[in-house]
């Protein structure tokens, strides 16, 4: 189905897992991300893969 097609179109062979997105959110909300300014963090793996 569409999930298999989406997985096959990704560089890592799969879509991002919910916990991978959550880990980024936790990092961005933590003090560890304090020094970051003006950074673009791209997790739009599906959107990028779908346009190929």
C-alpha positions in Angstrom: 0.0 0.0 0.0 0.9 3.6 0.3 3.0 3.1 3.5 5.3 0.6 1.6 5.6 3.1 -1.3 6.4 5.9 1.2 9.0 3.8 3.0 10.7 2.8 -0.3 11.0 6.4 -1.3 13.0 7.5 1.8 16.8 7.6 2.0 16.6 5.5 5.2 14.0 3.1 3.8 11.3 4.1 6.2 9.3 7.0 7.5 10.1 8.8 10.7 8.7 7.3 13.8 6.6 9.3 16.2 9.3 9.0 18.9 11.9 10.5 16.6 9.8 13.6 16.1 9.0 13.7 19.8 12.7 13.5 20.7 13.4 16.6 18.5 10.6 18.4 20.3 11.9 17.5 23.7 15.4 18.7 22.7 14.1 22.0 21.3 12.1 22.6 24.6 15.1 21.8 26.8 17.9 24.0 28.0 20.3 22.0 25.7 18.9 23.9 22.7 19.5 27.3 24.3 22.6 28.2 22.1 20.6 27.5 18.9 19.4 30.6 17.0 18.0 30.7 13.5 18.4 27.0 12.8 16.3 25.1 10.3 15.7 21.6 11.3 14.1 19.6 8.5 12.0 16.5 9.5 9.8 16.7 6.4 11.0 13.3 5.2 7.7 12.3 3.6 7.1 15.6 1.8 10.6 15.6 0.3 10.4 11.9 -0.7 7.0 12.4 -2.2 8.2 15.0 -4.6 10.8 12.8 -6.3 
